[in-house]
Structure formats: C-alpha cells, structure tokens
Amino acid sequence: MAWYRMYFVDRLQQVRWPYDLHAENDAHALILAHASQDACADVQIAVELWQGARRIAGTSNRRPEAIRANWEELPVDRQETLLRIEEALLHSGTMIARSRRLRERLNSLRNEIAHKKDEPTTPGPTRSPEEAAPPPTHSALH
C-alpha cells in the first residue's frame, strides 16, 4: 500500500481540505479521489491527488464522467475506504460538509456495504434441513 494525499480545492483555487489515504497504486487512488469528488458533486470542488511531491494526473475540477466507475460494484474493502473518506468529509467543517449529495451518497454507500456483508460469499444449491442433516449412524443398532 502506498500513501497519497487528496486535496479538495474550491473554485478560487484555495485548498479547503486535505485527506491522507492508502491505496494499492495510482489507479486505486484515482478511483477513490473520483468517487469522493462525485459524492459531493453538488458543491463546486476540484480534487488533486498527490504522492509526496508527485502530482497524480487524472484529477480536475470536472466530474469524471468519462472514467467514472460504478462505485457500487467496488469490493467491500474499497467501499469501506470510500465510506471513511465520505464520513470525514461530512465532519470536515468545510463547505463540502453541507453537500446534500454527500449525505445521500453516504447513506447509499452504508446500505450497499451492509447488503454486501449480508450476502453469502459462495452461492450454492439450497438444501432442506433434512438434506443438510448428516446421515444417521447405525452403530447403535449393533
């Protein structure tokens, strides 16, 4: 895992809120940055992504429609990382925290994660209780 810092920048190019995150690589960090930007899209905000002194290309003040991932299809661990970012944004004390879309997105993501955790991990044939019970042993009859 690599360390990155995501900056939320307002329309006056003022950094309004930094957030440190760990990601597997640049692509994973960009997914989290774009998802975070999308979560508060009703507030005019840009996102910059940095790894130390290196700026990661691919973030801007535009919504990432062309490269937008379907956030609901991310694995649960990545969704949980996104949830932590969104919760931190909500409690940041910045104008981003007033985003109605952020609140909606946060609730939706919580529900999606809970739903995924409730799903069985390996689907298999459904068996009746009689089929699931072990066969009787005949040792007591001898």
HELIX and SHEET records of a PDB file:
HELIX    1   1 ASP A   26  ALA A   39  1                                  14    
HELIX    2   2 TRP A   71  GLU A   73  5                                   3    
HELIX    3   3 VAL A   76  LEU A   90  1                                  15    
HELIX    4   4 MET A   95  ARG A   98  5                                   4    
HELIX    5   5 ARG A  100  ASP A  118  1                                  19    
HELIX    6   6 PRO A  129  ALA A  132  1                                   4    
HELIX    7   7 SER A  139  LEU A  141  5                                   3    
SHEET    1   A 4 VAL A  15  ALA A  23  0                                        
SHEET    2   A 4 ALA A   2  VAL A   9 -1                                        
SHEET    3   A 4 ALA A  46  GLN A  51 -1                                        
SHEET    4   A 4 ARG A  54  ARG A  55 -1                                        
END                                                                             
